[in-house]
Amino acid sequence: MSELDTHDYCFVCLGEEHAVLAIEKGGCEHCDQLTVKMLRSRLNYFQSAPALPSWGSRMDLNDEQEMGPSFSLVASSDPNISSREHEARSGASSVHEGDDISLGSSEHEQPASEHSSLGKKSVEELLEVVTRAVARLQLDWPREQETPKHSKLEDRFLSGGRGEKPQHQFLPFFEDLHDELSKSWSKPYTSRIFVPSTSTFSTIVGAKSRGYTEMPRVEETLVSYLSPESASSIKKPTLPTKPCRVTSSLVGKAYQAAGQAGAALHTMAVLQAYQADLLKDLSAGSTIDEEAFSELRRATDLSLRATKQTARAIGRSMSALVSTERHLWLNLTGIKEKDRVFLLDSPVSPSGLFVARFKEVKKHEEAFVQGGAVCHPAPPR
């Protein structure tokens, strides 16, 4: 029932006669509080319904206020009736909108199967094209598959007897792209974020105003509340302790690199959309001269260059995040600044956070344990 409806029973229980009288004569103090649009919508429900619900169904509708409209829409055996009931209760539709509502309701019955088939078709097309691309580029593609775990709670007969889900095929690993992405991994802490020679594709209009260039700064009005000792009318707001400032700097570095990758994606998207249009003209049988082919080749090469720059920016963002994690762990120790930088700048390895400098870490093991090396149980962030 609508929040505006003060009846003790829903409009279905009150019946069609009550809905007709509410519009023609009035006199019901509850109906007089409702809009004409809502009253007409309720009358339209009775006039357009192929068969009215039984008395038992009407009684079940009384529980809708507790079950909620979403449950009512699912529980109804007729989606068209269910949709009209929901619209009539809320008064969101008019008499002339009844057919549109029924159509929309029937459309909502289809997405589960349609999306499933479309998704499966898209995956099949992707695998077919990638298979041909791997063969053409002579890439190594081990056919690794992820077999979903079978649950004893899966349907046996309902939902069309879907059975087990298909195995998931992993896509190929592109070693050349990884080489570009990991260029900054040898020195993650000291590597530069902004390299003018490789920032051509990420220099786009509106990058700063859209938040691509730097982490949003804290509002000065909030600094005096969050950290009164850091508030200053002259200098820009800063965090109170050095560990916190270093953490903020590393997070900002990661954000900038991710922003550069996002900006480069704009250039990639423009070039790829341009390529698609040129290829569309070619497939449509339009006359394509040599200049158009040259333009397509140039757009392709520029798109590949933008891909390389995007990969490098993502790699710098990952490097900064690894340095951030190392910094948080090193805050637990009393290690000297020189040794700290040495460990922060050790090459990134998926095998472990400090694996490339493990021997150096072992060398400072006594410093970690003795002489008050462990400062606080809960280090400052």
LUMDO-519199 format. One line per 4 residues: their letters; for each residue x, y, z of C-alpha. Coordinates in steps of 0.001 Angstrom, whole numbers, plus 500000, padded with zeros to 6 digits. Example, Ala and Ser with C-alpha at 12.3 -4.5 7.8 and 13.67 -1.06 7.14 Angstrom:
LUMDO-519199
AS = 512300/495500/507800; 513670/498940/507140
This chain:
LUMDO-519199
MSEL = 500000/500000/500000; 501096/503539/499291; 502195/505711/502188; 499427/508160/501214
DTHD = 496739/505461/501442; 495096/505331/504881; 492677/502488/504092; 492723/499510/506398
YCFV = 492712/497193/503371; 494462/497304/500020; 492574/498519/496951; 492295/494959/495560
CLGE = 490411/493831/498653; 488124/496867/498476; 487155/495837/494959; 486304/497429/491623
EHAV = 483055/499000/492816; 484885/500995/495436; 487400/502179/492836; 484567/503326/490501
LAIE = 482725/505197/493262; 485955/506903/494355; 486246/508546/490921; 482561/509133/490025
KGGC = 481023/510153/493348; 483691/510313/495995; 482633/510361/499624; 485355/508054/500984
EHCD = 487527/510088/503322; 490512/507877/502549; 490141/508057/498757; 489633/511820/498901
QLTV = 493215/512151/500131; 494619/510362/497065; 495465/511959/493734; 493225/511512/490690
KMLR = 496161/509857/488903; 496390/507180/491579; 492618/506566/491597; 492530/506186/487813
SRLN = 495479/503837/487936; 493642/501606/490413; 490495/501576/488304; 492552/500743/485238
YFQS = 493913/497708/487074; 490440/496187/487407; 489380/497089/483859; 492511/495736/482145
APAL = 493022/492600/484256; 492085/489407/482308; 490936/487701/485505; 490702/489054/488999
PSWG = 492626/487297/491748; 490816/484855/493995; 489721/485693/497535; 492728/483811/498892
SRMD = 495067/485795/496677; 493486/489011/497881; 494094/487997/501458; 497706/487239/500606
LNDE = 498055/490751/499233; 497360/492121/502692; 500745/490779/503729; 502516/492781/501042
QEMG = 503162/495656/503406; 505355/493335/505475; 506889/491376/502594; 507727/494426/500487
PSFS = 506940/495139/496799; 509928/493188/495456; 508688/489940/497018; 505199/490563/495700
LVAS = 506509/490978/492157; 508343/487674/492313; 505575/485718/494046; 502857/486651/491553
SDPN = 501983/483979/489005; 501069/486576/486365; 503793/489170/485801; 501408/491575/484081
ISSR = 498970/491578/486989; 501806/491890/489455; 503181/494902/487636; 499790/496616/487522
EHEA = 499241/496001/491224; 502570/497571/492073; 501974/500599/489865; 498412/501059/491120
RSGA = 499588/501026/494729; 502243/503655/494134; 500216/505726/491677; 503255/506056/489424
SSVH = 501394/505302/486172; 498388/506764/484422; 495612/505060/482473; 497444/505551/479192
EGDD = 500604/503964/480502; 499087/500542/481244; 500290/498884/478025; 503833/500175/478509
ISLG = 503896/498800/482014; 502842/495339/480862; 505494/495381/478150; 508178/496437/480605
SSEH = 507121/493696/482990; 507398/491030/480310; 510842/492313/479360; 512023/491800/482912
EQPA = 511096/488120/482653; 513745/487551/479939; 517109/488893/481120; 518301/485801/482991
SEHS = 518329/483547/479936; 519139/486265/477401; 522094/487675/479340; 523360/484158/479949
SLGK = 523287/483289/476225; 524774/486641/475224; 527529/486304/477795; 528344/482796/476620
KSVE = 528430/483934/473003; 530748/486835/473851; 533148/484493/475649; 533158/482090/472715
ELLE = 533873/484898/470255; 536663/486201/472494; 538325/482794/472726; 538053/482261/468973
VVTR = 539678/485595/468133; 542343/485276/470843; 543203/481776/469592; 543845/483121/466109
AVAR = 545774/486098/467500; 548010/483853/469611; 548751/481692/466574; 549564/484735/464452
LQLD = 551781/486378/467097; 553353/483032/468066; 552676/483499/471776; 552996/480837/474437
WPRE = 549528/479972/475714; 549331/477037/478127; 545727/475899/478222; 545170/476363/481921
QETP = 541589/475926/483050; 539856/476670/486311; 537426/473874/487129; 534621/475160/489388
KHSK = 534033/473197/492553; 530854/471170/492399; 528413/471886/495202; 526024/469285/496543
LEDR = 523492/472101/496925; 523250/472741/493166; 519907/472164/491432; 519338/468703/489996
FLSG = 516117/469243/488053; 514901/472848/488479; 516114/475839/486449; 516354/473689/483355
GRGE = 518764/471224/484896; 521778/473439/484315; 524180/471023/485989; 527818/471939/486401
KPQH = 529155/475274/485207; 531574/475223/482260; 535289/475383/482905; 536875/478824/482815
QFLP = 539653/479261/480264; 542523/481571/481246; 543584/484069/478573; 547215/484259/477413
FFED = 549923/486159/479274; 551538/488770/477010; 555217/488828/477972; 555979/491970/475952
LHDE = 553308/493906/477826; 554658/492659/481159; 558118/493911/480207; 556700/497402/479715
LSKS = 554594/497237/482879; 557502/496121/485092; 560086/498653/483885; 559809/500602/487155
WSKP = 559910/497520/489390; 563700/497520/489703; 563612/500726/491787; 560041/501203/492989
YTSR = 560756/503825/495639; 562979/506217/493680; 561488/505796/490193; 560029/508970/488718
IFVP = 556304/509266/488278; 556261/511938/485610; 558556/511297/482659; 557984/513978/479965
STST = 559257/511786/477136; 556686/509085/477901; 553756/511296/478938; 552600/512340/475476
FSTI = 549533/510128/475391; 548396/510975/478933; 548454/514765/478452; 544751/515347/477839
VGAK = 542418/518303/478163; 540804/518623/481586; 543031/516060/483296; 543630/518267/486339
SRGY = 540037/519430/486763; 538749/515842/486424; 541093/514510/489114; 543638/512630/486990
TEMP = 546810/514459/488018; 546919/514385/491821; 545177/513132/494930; 542404/515492/496104
RVEE = 543719/517650/498936; 542157/517794/502356; 539990/520841/502953; 541749/523461/505053
TLVS = 538614/523979/507104; 538781/520354/508217; 542477/520352/509116; 541917/522337/512308
YLSP = 539341/519749/513352; 541179/516590/512263; 544655/517676/513321; 544771/521034/515140
ESAS = 548569/520926/515529; 548960/520729/511744; 546731/523733/511015; 548525/526761/509621
SIKK = 547349/529869/507842; 550603/530117/505842; 551662/526610/504837; 549539/524012/503100
PTLP = 548061/521331/505382; 550387/518440/506210; 550132/515347/508346; 551656/515674/511833
TKPC = 554274/512873/511795; 556956/511865/509307; 555723/508257/508898; 552287/509579/508052
RVTS = 553731/512074/505573; 555783/509377/503845; 552729/507135/503612; 550700/510000/502149
SLVG = 553439/510730/499627; 553597/507119/498456; 549818/506844/498168; 549777/510104/496199
KAYQ = 552476/508702/493926; 550385/505613/493235; 547335/507783/492547; 549236/509959/490071
AAGQ = 550498/506930/488160; 547007/505424/488014; 545704/508795/486810; 548269/508808/483999
AGAA = 547129/505340/482963; 543515/506486/482981; 544374/509565/480921; 546257/507465/478362
LHTM = 543164/505268/478030; 541307/508287/476643; 543841/508543/473808; 543688/504782/473243
AVLQ = 539896/504879/473068; 539920/507710/470513; 542435/505872/468309; 540585/502556/468554
AYQA = 537228/504163/467780; 538871/505852/464778; 540251/502495/463626; 536814/500922/463988
DLLK = 535234/503618/461809; 537882/503219/459116; 537372/499453/459111; 533613/499938/458983
DLSA = 533974/502023/455831; 536174/499300/454375; 533693/496523/455151; 530797/498592/453794
GSTI = 532407/498548/450368; 533254/502246/450340; 536174/503333/448236; 539295/503267/450414
DEEA = 542335/504902/448879; 545966/504391/449834; 545861/507392/452148; 543058/505794/454174
FSEL = 545102/502603/454578; 548094/504661/455685; 545875/506453/458187; 544677/503109/459560
RRAT = 548259/501898/459947; 549280/505097/461721; 546326/504890/464102; 547230/501275/464886
DLSL = 550855/502102/465719; 549858/505077/467835; 547382/502890/469715; 550156/500396/470453
RATK = 552368/503206/471755; 549553/504407/473993; 549177/500839/475265; 552862/500753/476216
QTAR = 552598/504048/478093; 549468/502882/479898; 551212/499690/480965; 554197/501625/482294
AIGR = 551939/503949/484292; 550099/500990/485829; 553464/499457/486712; 554551/502657/488475
SMSA = 551310/502663/490439; 551924/499061/491534; 555514/499928/492505; 554346/502805/494686
LVST = 551816/500584/496433; 554506/497968/497138; 556704/500708/498613; 553772/501830/500752
ERHL = 553306/498340/502152; 557029/498054/502882; 557022/501427/504598; 554176/500361/506886
WLNL = 556103/497272/507972; 559378/499145/508399; 557597/501579/510721; 557599/498739/513228
TGIK = 561382/498919/513454; 564019/501391/514512; 566057/500878/511361; 568171/503777/510140
EKDR = 566929/506021/507352; 569686/504965/504951; 568888/501301/505378; 565182/502043/505207
VFLL = 565507/503652/501759; 567652/500731/500629; 564921/498283/501572; 562109/500428/500195
DSPV = 563849/500609/496824; 564532/496886/496480; 563164/495309/493285; 559553/494192/493281
SPSG = 559079/490432/493384; 555815/488479/493587; 557626/485940/495778; 557731/488217/498813
LFVA = 557714/491807/499995; 561445/491952/500823; 562647/488813/499062; 565136/490697/496865
RFKE = 566804/492178/499945; 566255/489240/502289; 569946/488915/503121; 570134/492587/504028
VKKH = 567049/492203/506185; 568675/489270/507979; 571761/491414/508484; 569659/493933/510403
EEAF = 567778/491252/512326; 569562/492137/515565; 568537/495754/515102; 564931/494628/514730
VQGG = 564988/492696/517989; 567481/494478/520234; 567955/498036/521380; 564256/498933/521416
AVCH = 563883/498330/517704; 560196/497580/518013; 558652/500907/518870; 554919/500519/519176
PAPP = 552417/497665/518939; 550235/499859/516748; 552474/501923/514395; 551351/505312/513111
R = 549858/505251/509642
